[in-house]
Amino acid sequence: MIWSVLALSLATSPGGASAADTVFYSGRDGRLAVDPPRIEAPSISVDGRLDEPEWAEAAVLGGFTQYTPVEGIPATQDTEVRVFYSADAIYFGFHVFDDDPDGILAFLTERDRSSFGNDWVRVMLDTFDDQRQAYSFFVNPYGIQTDGLWLESLPPAGGVPTNPKVDFNVDFIWDSQGRIVEDGWIVELRIPYVSIRFPDRPVQDWGLQIARGVTRTDFKSSWAPLTLDISSVLAQSGKLVGLHDIHPKRLVQLNPEMTGSVRGDRASGTFQRGDFDPEVGLNARYGLTPNLVLDATLYPDFSQVEADADQIQVNERFALFFPEKRPFFLDGTEIFLTPQRLVHTRRVADPIGGAKLTGKLGDFSVAYMGAVDESPTSVFGGSDNAIFNMLRLRRDVGSGSTLGLLYTDRTLTSDVYNRVLSTDVRLLFGGRYALQTQLTGSWTATGTTGTAPALKPMVTLDLSRSSRFSTFQFKLEDTHPEFRALSGFIPRVGDTELTAVGGFTRYGAPGAVLERWGSQIRWNSFYRHDDFWDGVRPFEWEVEFWPSLALRGARSVTAVLRVGGFDFPPEAFEGYQVLDSNGQAQPFAPPPAVSPIFGVAIIPNVRVTDRIRLTGRSFFREVPLYDEGSQGWEIQLAPSLQLTPNDAWRFDLSHTWSHLTRSADGSDFSTVHISRVGVQYQFGRAVFLRLIAQYDLERRTALRHPVTGQPLLIDGDVQDAEERGDFQGQALLSYEPSPGTIFFVGYSRLMDGPYGYRLARKNPVTDGFFIKLSYLLRL
C-alpha cells in the first residue's frame, strides 16, 4: 500500500473520513514527533466509526515496523492511527487493515482479558516523558478494554524480552468501541484527562508508542521502531509535542458498596448455615493535588475475587506464592515494587479499613499504605489487630534511572512488631545495561526479650545486559538467617544465592517456518549465609540448558536439561528418629548429599487452531525427597487447554499430575492430581457467567528411613501415610459496565474427603452465597 496515497484518501475505506489536510507521520521514516491538532468541543461519538469531521483534521500515524518475530522489517499488515486532543480528553482512531478478515481473532470477554487470545492494538502514553512508566491502553476489534501501567523496572512477562512489562492490576476509566469491517477493523478511543496524571504546564510533550498484535501469526509491530539492542522500551518511543492549555483534573470519587451473604461452616462435625448478613462498605478517592491521590476503604468486600489456582504442596520446603487479586490493594501499588518483594498485601488477611496515598511530586514518586488487619494470628501467635504502615519514596535520576527508599511496619503491640527499611537503585547505562541494587535491614521484636532487636540485613545485586542476539544476567542475593519481612514475601532466608544467565537468539528470514531459535545457560547455587563469606561450597546447585524454537503460526517449544546437587541440612532433621523392629526410637543419622541429579523438561505452546491453544509443562527429573532425606524420581505432566468455540464461550481446562517414587527401590512416595475447569459465557461486553471447579488430591505414603526402610518419627510421632481430597467450586454472575460500578451474584463451596474424584464421598467444610452492589460516583 502506498502510504502517501492512503493518507490523502482514507475516505475510500469503511468508516473513513477525508484526510487531505492532515500531516502524515511515518514511524518507519523517523517522523516520530507528532504535533496533533487541538479541537475545541469535538462532536465525537465513540462508536467505532471514523465518520465525524474531526477525524479528517487529526494527525495521521503509520509506517509500522515489526519487532516480533523478525525485528526491523516493515509490518506485514498496515495500521493507520489518527490522533487529536481537546480541553478534556485525547482521542485515537485506528483503521487496522487485515488481508485475511476471516482470520481476525476477536472474542467477547471481560475487561482486562482483551489482549489475551485476541488481535489487539495498544496506546502507550508516557505523560511525564520520563521513560520510566507509561499508561497502556489495549483494545481488541470489539473495543473491549485492557489497561495497565508499563513499568520499565518490571521484568517482561514470562521472561521473554519481547513480552510487555505491564502491571495489569490497575484500572482506568476511558471510552472505546470497535467493529470488524471488510478490510480489517476500526476502533475509537477517548481517554479523559481525569483518568490520568500529567504535569500542569502551559505546553508539554508526552512520550507516545503505538503497537499492534496479530494473534494468529504472533506478529507484533510498532509505530516507533523497537529493538532489543536498547534495554528501555520507553526510551524508543515517539512523542506528542506542543500539547497546550490542558490541565490535570483533580479526581474525587465515592464508591459505596453493599454486600449480603449467607455463610455455612462445619463445626464439631456438623455443618451449619448462618443467617443472612448484610454489610455496607465505602471506598473513596480524593485528589489532594492533580498528581497526588488519597484512597481509603472501610470494611472492603472481596467476595467476588476468583479462587486461587492450587499448587503442588507435597515435597515443598518453602511457602507458596499466591498473587494479590483484591482491587483496593492492587490499584496504584506499582510504586511499591522493588527487586525484593518487601510488600505483599496478601499479608493483610482480613482488613477492617485501609488508606493509600500515591502520586508524583516533581522528580519524586511517593506512596503510603496503611491498614488494620483483623486476622493477624500468623504473627507470633498474637490476637490483637495488626497495624500495617508502608511508605515508599522514589526519585528519578538521569534518563530512566531511579533511587528509592522503602519502609514497612507490621505491629501487634508496642513490643511485638516487624520493621523493614530498604534502599534501592536502578541504573541504566550504555543503552543495553541495567544495574539494580537493594540494601535492606529488618528489626523484629517478639515481646519475649527485654533487649532492643538488632538489625538483620539482606543485600541484592542484579546486573543484566540485553540485545537482539544475546542476553546476560548476574544476580547476588544474600539474606541473614534472622531476616524477616512480615509485610512482604521472602520465603527463603539464611541463604546466599548466586545466579548467572547467558543466552543467544537467532532469527529466520521473513516468512520462514523457523522464525526464531536460541538457547540459554543458567547457573544457580545456594550457600549458607555464613558459609558463603567463609568460602565454603554451595549446599544446592544446578546448571540448566534451555534450547527453544519458535515456529510460524504462534507455535513454540522450550526444553530444559538440568544437572544439579543438594546437601540436606542437618538442622532440618533435628526432631527425627527411627523406629526399630522392637518399637524403640533410635537416632536418625543426617542423610548424605544427593548429587548429581538429572532432569529434563518440555514446555510447549501450541496454537492448534485459532480457537484451540495447548500449553503446559512436562518434567522428568531426579529430586531430593526433603521429608525423608533421600533421592526420588518425579514425573510431572501439567497440560493446559484453552477452547474458544465462538465469540462468547471460553473453556479453560488444566490438570497437573505429579508422581514421586523413591530412587532406592522404586516404591511410591506421593501422587498429586490438581484438576481445574473454568467455563465462562460472555453475554455482552459487561456481563458474564463464570463457573470454576477444582480438585486437589494428594496422597503420600508413610515416611521411612532412606536406607533401612524403618518408620520415621518426627517430634515423637510416627509419620503415617496421609491423603486428602479437596474440592472447591465457584459460580459468579458479573455485571461491570465500568471499573467500580458492579453487580455480582455468587456462590462458593469447599469440601474435603478421601483421595478421589467421587463428590458424593466429600463433606462440606464451608460455603457461601453472596450478592454485591457497588456504584462509582465521580464528583
C-alpha positions in Angstrom: 0.0 0.0 0.0 1.3 3.4 -0.8 1.1 5.4 2.4 1.1 8.9 0.8 -2.0 7.9 -1.2 -3.7 6.4 1.8 -3.1 9.5 3.9 -4.8 11.6 1.3 -7.7 9.2 0.7 -8.9 7.5 3.8 -12.5 8.1 2.7 -12.3 5.1 0.4 -12.2 2.7 3.4 -15.2 1.9 5.6 -15.8 4.4 8.3 -13.1 6.7 6.9 -13.0 10.4 6.5 -11.2 12.7 4.1 -7.6 13.4 5.3 -6.5 15.9 2.7 -5.4 18.5 5.3 -3.7 16.1 7.7 0.0 15.6 8.3 1.3 12.0 7.9 3.9 10.7 10.5 5.6 7.6 9.3 7.4 5.8 12.1 9.5 3.8 9.7 10.8 7.1 8.2 11.7 8.5 11.6 8.8 11.1 11.8 8.3 10.5 15.5 7.5 14.0 16.8 3.7 14.3 16.3 2.1 17.7 16.6 -1.6 16.7 16.9 -4.3 19.4 16.4 -6.3 20.7 19.3 -10.0 20.7 18.6 -12.4 22.5 20.8 -15.7 20.8 21.8 -15.4 17.8 19.4 -18.7 16.1 18.4 -17.2 12.6 18.6 -19.5 9.7 19.3 -17.3 6.7 20.4 -19.0 4.1 18.2 -16.2 2.5 16.1 -16.9 4.8 13.1 -14.4 7.4 11.9 -17.0 9.4 10.1 -17.1 12.7 12.2 -15.3 15.7 10.6 -12.8 15.9 13.4 -11.1 12.7 12.3 -10.3 14.4 8.9 -8.4 17.1 10.8 -6.5 14.6 13.0 -2.8 13.8 12.7 -2.2 10.5 10.9 0.4 7.9 12.0 1.5 4.9 10.0 4.6 3.2 8.7 4.7 0.4 11.4 7.8 -1.8 11.9 7.7 -5.4 13.0 9.5 -6.2 16.3 8.4 -9.9 16.6 9.3 -12.3 15.3 11.7 -10.6 12.8 12.9 -7.2 14.1 13.2 -4.2 11.9 11.2 -5.2 8.7 8.1 -3.4 7.5 4.9 -4.7 9.2 3.2 -7.4 7.2 -0.2 -5.7 7.8 -0.8 -1.9 7.6 -2.1 0.1 10.5 -3.3 3.7 10.4 -3.8 5.8 13.6 -5.4 9.2 13.9 -5.0 11.4 17.0 -6.2 14.8 18.2 -6.9 16.3 21.6 -9.4 18.7 23.2 -9.6 20.5 26.5 -10.7 17.4 28.5 -9.5 14.3 26.6 -7.2 12.8 23.9 -8.7 10.8 21.0 -7.3 8.0 19.0 -8.9 6.4 15.9 -7.5 3.2 14.4 -8.0 1.6 11.0 -6.4 -1.8 11.3 -6.0 -3.3 7.9 -6.0 -7.1 7.5 -5.8 -9.0 4.2 -7.5 -12.0 5.8 -10.5 -10.6 7.6 -11.8 -14.2 8.4 -8.6 -14.7 10.4 -9.2 -11.8 12.7 -9.4 -13.1 16.3 -11.9 -11.1 18.3 -13.9 -12.5 21.3 -16.4 -11.1 23.7 -14.5 -11.2 27.1 -14.4 -9.5 30.4 -12.4 -6.4 30.9 -8.6 -6.8 31.2 -8.6 -10.0 29.1 -8.9 -8.5 25.6 -5.2 -8.6 24.9 -5.0 -12.4 25.5 -6.0 -14.6 22.6 -7.4 -11.6 20.6 -5.9 -9.3 18.0 -5.2 -6.0 19.7 -3.8 -2.5 19.4 -2.1 -0.6 22.2 -1.6 3.0 23.0 1.2 3.9 25.5 1.3 7.4 27.0 4.4 8.5 28.9 2.7 11.6 30.2 5.7 12.7 32.4 8.1 11.9 29.5 10.5 10.4 32.0 10.9 7.0 30.2 10.1 5.1 33.4 6.4 4.3 33.2 3.5 4.8 30.7 -0.2 4.3 30.7 -1.1 1.4 28.5 -4.5 1.1 26.8 -5.2 -2.1 24.8 -8.4 -2.8 22.8 -9.5 -5.8 20.7 -11.5 -5.5 17.5 -14.7 -5.1 19.5 -13.2 -2.3 21.5 -13.1 -4.3 24.8 -10.6 -2.8 27.1 -7.4 -3.9 28.9 -5.3 -1.4 30.7 -2.4 -1.1 33.0 0.9 0.6 33.6 4.1 -0.2 31.5 6.9 -0.2 34.1 10.5 -0.3 32.9 11.5 -1.7 36.3 9.4 -4.9 35.8 10.8 -8.0 34.2 9.0 -8.8 30.9 6.1 -11.3 31.2 7.3 -14.9 31.2 10.9 -13.7 31.0 10.6 -13.3 27.2 12.3 -10.0 26.2 9.7 -9.0 23.7 6.8 -9.5 26.1 5.2 -6.5 27.8 6.3 -5.1 31.2 2.8 -4.2 32.1 1.1 -4.2 35.5 -2.4 -5.1 34.5 -3.8 -4.7 38.1 -4.7 -1.0 37.8 -7.9 0.2 36.1 -8.7 3.5 34.4 -12.0 4.9 33.1 -12.0 5.6 29.4 -14.2 5.0 26.4 -13.7 2.6 23.4 -15.7 0.9 20.7 -14.8 -1.2 17.7 -16.1 -3.2 14.8 -14.9 -5.5 12.1 -15.1 -4.2 8.6 -14.5 -5.7 5.2 -10.7 -4.8 5.1 -9.9 -5.2 8.8 -11.3 -3.4 11.9 -11.8 0.0 13.3 -11.7 1.2 16.9 -12.0 4.6 18.6 -10.5 5.5 22.0 -11.3 8.5 24.2 -9.0 8.9 27.2 -10.2 11.7 29.6 -7.6 13.7 31.5 -9.3 13.0 34.8 -8.3 9.3 34.5 -4.5 10.0 34.1 -1.9 12.1 35.7 0.5 14.6 33.9 2.3 17.8 34.7 0.4 21.1 34.9 2.4 23.1 32.4 1.3 25.5 29.7 3.0 23.4 26.9 4.1 19.9 27.3 5.3 16.8 25.5 4.2 13.2 26.1 6.0 10.0 25.1 3.9 8.0 22.6 4.1 4.5 21.4 1.6 2.5 19.3 1.7 -1.2 18.9 -0.3 -3.9 17.2 -0.6 -7.7 17.7 -1.9 -10.2 15.1 -2.6 -13.3 17.3 -2.9 -16.0 14.6 0.7 -15.3 13.5 2.1 -13.8 16.7 3.4 -10.9 14.6 3.8 -7.7 16.6 4.6 -4.3 15.1 5.1 -0.8 16.5 4.8 2.8 15.1 8.2 3.9 16.7 10.6 1.1 15.7 11.7 -1.1 18.6 15.0 -3.1 19.0 16.2 -5.4 21.8 19.6 -3.7 21.4 18.2 -1.0 23.7 17.0 -2.2 27.1 14.4 0.5 27.6 11.2 0.3 25.5 10.0 3.8 26.6 13.3 5.3 25.5 12.5 4.3 21.9 9.1 6.0 21.9 8.0 8.8 19.7 6.4 12.0 21.1 3.2 14.0 21.2 4.6 17.6 21.1 3.2 21.0 21.7 0.2 19.9 23.8 -1.0 23.2 25.2 -3.7 24.6 27.5 -4.6 21.2 29.0 -4.7 20.7 32.8 -4.8 17.6 35.0 -8.1 17.2 36.8 -8.4 16.8 40.5 -10.2 13.4 41.0 -13.0 12.9 43.5 -14.7 9.5 43.7 -17.1 7.8 46.1 -17.7 4.1 45.7 -20.3 2.8 48.2 -20.9 -0.9 48.2 -23.5 -3.2 49.7 -22.9 -6.9 50.3 -25.2 -9.6 51.6 -24.1 -13.1 52.4 -25.1 -16.3 53.9 -22.2 -18.5 55.2 -22.1 -22.1 56.2 -19.4 -23.8 58.2 -18.6 -27.2 59.7 -18.2 -27.1 63.4 -17.9 -30.1 65.8 -18.7 -32.4 62.9 -21.9 -30.6 62.0 -22.4 -28.3 59.0 -24.5 -25.2 59.9 -25.6 -22.3 57.9 -26.0 -18.9 59.4 -28.4 -16.1 58.8 -28.3 -13.5 56.0 -25.6 -11.0 56.9 -25.8 -7.6 55.2 -22.7 -5.3 55.2 -22.0 -1.8 53.9 -18.6 -0.6 52.9 -17.2 2.5 51.3 -14.2 3.2 49.0 -13.2 6.8 48.4 -10.6 8.6 46.3 -9.7 12.3 46.6 -7.1 14.2 44.6 -5.2 16.3 47.1 -3.4 17.8 44.1 -3.8 16.9 40.4 -1.0 14.3 40.8 -1.4 13.2 44.5 -4.4 11.0 45.2 -5.7 9.7 48.6 -7.6 6.4 48.6 -9.5 5.0 51.6 -11.6 1.9 52.2 -13.8 0.9 55.1 -15.0 -2.7 55.5 -14.0 -3.7 52.0 -15.5 -6.8 50.5 -13.6 -9.1 48.3 -16.1 -11.9 47.8 -16.1 -11.7 44.0 -12.4 -12.4 43.7 -11.6 -15.6 41.8 -10.3 -18.6 43.8 -6.6 -19.2 43.7 -5.4 -22.0 41.4 -4.0 -24.8 43.6 -0.3 -25.6 43.5 1.6 -28.8 44.4 2.3 -28.8 48.2 3.9 -32.2 48.6 7.8 -32.2 48.8 7.9 -28.4 49.1 10.3 -26.6 51.5 9.0 -23.1 51.3 5.8 -21.1 51.4 3.9 -21.0 48.1 3.3 -17.6 46.5 -0.3 -16.6 45.6 -0.8 -13.3 43.8 -2.9 -10.4 45.1 -6.3 -10.2 43.5 -8.2 -7.7 45.7 -9.0 -4.5 43.9 -8.2 -2.0 46.7 -4.7 -3.4 47.2 -3.9 -3.6 43.5 -4.7 -0.1 42.3 -1.8 2.3 42.5 0.6 0.0 44.3 3.1 -0.4 41.5 5.4 2.1 43.2 6.0 -0.4 46.0 7.7 -2.8 43.6 11.4 -3.4 44.4 13.9 -6.1 43.4 12.8 -8.0 46.5 9.1 -8.5 47.3 9.1 -6.5 50.6 5.4 -5.5 50.1 2.9 -8.3 49.6 -0.5 -7.1 50.5 -2.0 -10.5 51.0 -0.3 -10.4 54.4 -3.3 -8.1 55.2 -5.7 -11.1 55.6 -8.9 -9.5 56.8 -8.8 -5.7 56.6 -11.1 -3.6 58.7 -10.0 -0.5 56.8 -7.1 1.0 54.9 -5.7 4.1 53.2 -3.3 4.8 50.4 -1.6 8.0 49.2 0.1 7.8 45.8 1.3 10.3 43.3 4.2 12.2 41.9 5.8 15.4 43.2 8.4 16.8 40.8 11.1 14.1 40.4 9.7 12.1 43.3 7.1 9.3 43.2 5.6 8.8 46.7 3.3 6.2 48.2 1.9 5.4 51.6 -0.4 2.5 52.5 -1.9 1.7 55.9 -4.3 -1.0 57.0 -5.9 -2.5 60.1 -6.0 -6.3 59.9 -8.4 -8.3 62.0 -6.6 -11.7 61.4 -3.0 -11.3 62.5 -2.7 -14.6 64.3 0.0 -15.9 62.0 2.4 -13.4 63.5 3.9 -14.6 66.8 0.6 -16.1 67.7 -0.9 -12.7 68.6 -4.6 -12.0 69.0 -4.6 -8.2 68.6 -5.4 -6.4 65.4 -2.3 -5.9 63.3 -1.4 -2.4 62.1 0.3 -2.1 58.7 2.2 1.0 57.6 4.2 1.1 54.4 6.0 4.1 52.9 7.8 4.4 49.6 9.8 7.3 48.0 11.4 7.0 44.6 13.4 9.7 42.8 14.0 9.9 39.1 17.7 10.2 38.3 19.0 10.9 34.8 17.5 9.1 31.9 15.4 6.2 33.1 17.4 5.6 36.4 15.8 5.7 39.9 16.8 5.9 43.6 14.3 4.5 46.1 13.6 4.2 49.8 11.0 1.8 51.4 9.8 1.4 55.0 7.3 -1.2 56.2 6.0 -1.7 59.7 3.7 -4.5 60.9 2.8 -4.0 64.6 0.7 -6.0 67.1 1.6 -4.3 70.3 4.4 -1.8 71.3 6.8 -4.7 71.9 5.6 -7.0 69.1 6.5 -5.8 65.6 8.4 -6.3 62.4 10.0 -3.3 60.7 12.0 -3.1 57.4 14.0 -0.3 55.9 15.4 -0.6 52.4 17.1 1.5 49.8 17.3 0.5 46.1 19.0 1.9 43.0 18.1 1.1 39.3 20.8 2.4 36.9 20.5 2.3 33.1 23.7 2.8 31.1 25.2 2.0 27.8 21.8 1.7 26.2 21.5 -2.0 27.0 22.8 -2.5 30.6 20.7 -2.3 33.8 22.1 -2.5 37.3 19.7 -2.9 40.3 20.9 -3.0 43.9 18.9 -3.2 47.1 20.2 -2.9 50.7 17.7 -3.9 53.3 17.6 -4.3 57.1 14.9 -5.7 59.4 14.1 -5.4 63.1 11.8 -7.9 64.7 10.6 -7.8 68.3 8.6 -10.7 69.7 7.9 -9.4 73.2 9.9 -12.2 74.8 13.1 -10.3 75.5 13.9 -7.0 77.1 16.6 -6.1 74.7 16.2 -4.0 71.5 16.1 -6.0 68.3 19.2 -6.0 66.2 19.3 -5.2 62.5 19.3 -8.2 60.2 20.5 -7.5 56.6 19.6 -8.5 53.1 21.5 -7.5 50.0 20.6 -7.8 46.3 22.7 -7.0 43.3 21.4 -7.6 39.7 23.3 -6.7 36.5 21.8 -7.5 33.1 22.6 -6.9 29.5 20.0 -7.2 26.7 20.3 -7.2 23.0 18.6 -8.6 19.9 21.1 -11.5 19.7 22.3 -12.2 23.2 21.5 -11.7 26.9 23.4 -11.8 30.1 22.4 -11.6 33.8 24.3 -11.9 37.1 22.5 -11.8 40.4 23.5 -12.0 44.0 21.1 -12.2 46.9 22.3 -12.6 50.5 19.9 -12.9 53.4 20.7 -13.1 57.1 19.2 -16.2 58.8 17.1 -14.0 61.1 15.9 -11.5 58.5 12.1 -11.2 58.4 9.8 -9.2 56.2 6.4 -9.9 57.6 4.7 -7.3 55.3 6.3 -8.9 52.2 7.0 -12.3 50.8 10.6 -13.6 51.3 10.2 -17.3 51.7 13.9 -18.2 51.8 16.1 -16.6 54.4 19.6 -17.5 55.7 20.9 -18.3 52.2 23.1 -16.6 49.7 22.1 -17.2 46.1 24.3 -16.7 43.0 22.7 -16.7 39.6 24.2 -16.3 36.1 22.3 -16.5 32.8 23.7 -16.2 29.3 21.9 -16.8 26.1 21.7 -16.1 22.4 18.8 -15.8 19.8 18.9 -16.2 16.1 16.1 -15.3 13.6 14.8 -16.9 10.4 14.1 -15.0 7.2 10.8 -13.2 6.9 8.1 -15.9 6.3 10.3 -18.8 7.2 8.8 -21.8 9.1 11.5 -21.4 11.8 11.1 -17.8 13.0 13.3 -17.8 16.0 15.7 -20.2 17.8 18.2 -19.9 20.6 19.2 -21.1 24.0 20.1 -20.1 27.5 22.5 -21.5 30.0 21.5 -20.8 33.6 23.7 -21.5 36.7 22.2 -21.2 40.1 23.8 -22.0 43.5 22.8 -21.6 47.2 25.1 -21.2 50.1 24.5 -20.9 53.8 24.8 -17.2 54.7 27.9 -17.7 56.9 29.5 -20.4 54.6 29.4 -18.1 51.6 31.6 -15.5 53.2 33.9 -18.2 54.6 34.4 -19.7 51.1 32.5 -23.0 51.7 31.0 -24.7 48.7 27.2 -24.4 48.0 24.8 -26.9 49.5 22.4 -26.6 46.5 23.4 -26.0 42.8 22.1 -26.6 39.3 23.1 -25.9 35.7 20.3 -25.8 33.1 20.4 -25.7 29.3 17.3 -24.1 27.7 17.1 -24.6 23.9 13.9 -23.1 22.3 12.2 -22.9 18.9 9.5 -20.6 17.7 7.7 -21.7 14.6 5.4 -19.9 12.2 1.8 -19.7 13.4 2.4 -18.8 17.0 3.9 -22.2 18.0 6.9 -22.7 20.2 8.6 -25.3 22.3 11.3 -25.0 25.0 13.3 -27.8 26.6 15.2 -27.7 29.8 18.2 -30.1 30.5 19.3 -29.9 34.1 22.1 -31.3 36.3 22.4 -30.4 40.0 23.0 -31.4 43.5 21.7 -31.0 47.1 23.1 -31.4 50.6 20.5 -32.0 53.2 21.0 -29.5 56.1 21.4 -31.4 59.4 19.3 -28.9 61.3 16.3 -29.9 59.2 16.3 -33.4 60.8 16.8 -32.4 64.5 13.4 -33.8 65.5 13.8 -37.0 63.5 14.1 -40.6 65.0 13.9 -44.1 63.5 11.5 -46.7 64.9 13.4 -50.1 65.2 11.9 -53.6 65.0 11.3 -53.6 68.8 9.3 -50.4 68.6 12.1 -48.3 70.2 13.1 -44.9 68.9 16.7 -44.7 67.6 18.8 -41.7 66.4 18.4 -40.6 62.8 21.8 -40.0 61.1 22.0 -37.0 58.8 21.4 -38.1 55.2 24.1 -37.9 52.6 24.1 -35.5 49.7 22.1 -36.1 46.6 24.4 -35.4 43.7 24.4 -35.4 40.8 20.8 -35.3 39.9 19.5 -35.0 36.4 16.3 -33.8 34.8 14.6 -32.8 31.6 11.5 -30.7 30.9 9.4 -29.9 27.8 7.4 -26.7 27.7 5.1 -26.4 24.7 3.0 -23.5 23.4 0.9 -24.8 20.6 -1.8 -22.9 18.6 -3.7 -26.0 17.4 -6.3 -23.8 15.6 -7.3 -20.2 16.1 -9.7 -21.3 18.8 -7.7 -24.1 20.5 -4.4 -23.5 22.3 -2.4 -26.0 24.2 0.3 -25.1 26.8 1.7 -26.7 29.8 4.9 -28.5 31.0 6.3 -32.0 31.4 9.0 -32.8 34.0 11.1 -36.0 34.2 13.7 -35.4 36.9 15.6 -36.7 39.9 14.7 -34.7 43.1 15.6 -34.7 46.8 12.8 -36.1 48.9 13.0 -33.4 51.7 10.8 -35.1 54.2 12.9 -38.3 54.2 16.3 -37.1 53.3 16.5 -39.4 50.2 16.6 -39.2 46.5 13.5 -39.6 44.4 12.3 -39.6 40.8 9.4 -37.3 39.7 7.2 -37.4 36.6 5.1 -34.3 36.3 2.6 -33.6 33.5 0.7 -30.4 33.5 -1.2 -29.8 30.3 -3.5 -26.7 29.9 -6.1 -26.3 27.2 -8.0 -23.2 26.2 -11.0 -23.5 24.0 -12.9 -20.6 22.5 -15.5 -22.2 20.2 -17.2 -18.9 19.5 -17.2 -15.2 20.5 -19.0 -15.8 23.8 -17.8 -19.1 25.2 -14.4 -19.8 26.8 -13.2 -23.1 28.4 -10.0 -23.3 30.5 -9.0 -26.8 31.4 -5.9 -27.8 33.2 -4.6 -30.9 35.0 -1.4 -31.4 37.0 -0.3 -34.9 37.8 2.9 -35.4 39.8 4.2 -38.9 40.8 7.2 -39.2 43.1 9.0 -42.5 43.7 12.0 -43.5 45.8 15.1 -44.0 43.7 16.5 -46.7 46.0 13.7 -49.2 45.4 11.2 -47.6 43.1 8.4 -47.5 45.7 5.8 -44.8 45.7 6.3 -41.7 47.7 3.4 -39.5 46.6 0.9 -38.8 44.0 -0.8 -35.5 43.3 -3.7 -34.6 41.0 -4.8 -31.0 40.6 -7.7 -30.6 38.2 -9.3 -27.3 37.3 -12.1 -26.5 34.9 -13.2 -22.9 34.2 -16.2 -22.2 32.0 -17.2 -18.7 31.1 -20.1 -17.3 29.0 -20.0 -13.7 27.9 -23.5 -12.3 27.4 -22.0 -8.9 26.3 -19.2 -6.6 27.0 -20.3 -6.1 30.6 -22.0 -9.3 31.6 -20.5 -12.8 32.1 -21.2 -16.0 34.0 -18.2 -18.0 35.2 -18.1 -21.4 36.7 -15.0 -22.9 38.3 -14.5 -26.5 39.6 -11.2 -27.5 41.2 -10.0 -30.8 42.7 -6.8 -31.0 44.8 -6.0 -34.7 45.5 -2.8 -35.6 47.4 -1.6 -39.0 48.7 1.7 -39.6 50.4 3.0 -42.9 51.8 4.4 -43.3 55.4 7.8 -41.8 55.8 10.7 -44.2 56.2 14.4 -44.2 56.6 16.1 -43.8 53.2 18.4 -46.8 53.7 16.8 -49.3 56.2 13.2 -48.5 55.3 12.3 -48.3 59.0 9.4 -45.9 60.0 10.3 -42.3 60.8 9.2 -40.3 63.9 9.2 -36.5 63.9 9.0 -35.0 67.4 8.0 -38.4 68.7 5.1 -39.0 66.3 5.2 -41.8 63.7 4.7 -40.3 60.2 2.0 -42.5 58.8 0.5 -42.2 55.3 -1.5 -39.1 54.5 -4.1 -38.3 51.9 -6.6 -35.6 51.2 -9.2 -35.0 48.5 -10.4 -31.4 48.5 -13.0 -29.9 46.1 -13.7 -26.2 45.5 -16.5 -24.8 43.3 -17.4 -21.2 42.5 -20.1 -19.6 40.4 -20.2 -15.9 39.6 -22.6 -13.8 37.6 -21.0 -10.4 37.0 -22.2 -7.1 35.6 -19.4 -4.5 35.3 -20.1 -1.7 32.9 -17.1 0.2 34.2 -14.5 -0.2 36.9 -16.1 0.4 40.3 -19.7 0.0 39.1 -20.5 -3.6 39.5 -23.2 -6.1 40.4 -22.2 -9.6 41.5 -24.1 -12.7 42.5 -22.0 -15.7 43.5 -21.7 -18.9 45.4 -18.6 -20.8 46.5 -18.2 -24.2 48.3 -15.2 -26.0 49.8 -15.4 -29.7 50.5 -13.0 -32.3 51.8 -12.9 -36.1 51.9 -10.8 -39.1 50.9 -8.5 -39.2 47.9 -10.6 -39.5 44.8 -13.0 -37.6 42.5 -16.2 -39.0 43.9 -18.0 -35.9 45.1 -20.6 -37.9 47.0 -17.9 -39.0 49.4 -16.9 -35.5 50.3 -18.3 -33.3 53.1 -18.8 -29.6 53.0 -16.3 -27.5 55.0 -17.6 -24.1 54.2 -19.8 -22.4 51.6 -21.2 -19.0 51.0 -23.8 -17.2 48.8 -23.3 -13.5 48.3 -24.7 -10.6 46.4 -22.9 -7.3 45.9 -23.7 -3.9 44.5 -21.2 -1.2 44.0 -21.6 2.2 42.2 -18.8 4.6 41.3 -19.6 8.3 41.7 -17.3 10.8 40.1 -17.8 14.3 41.5 
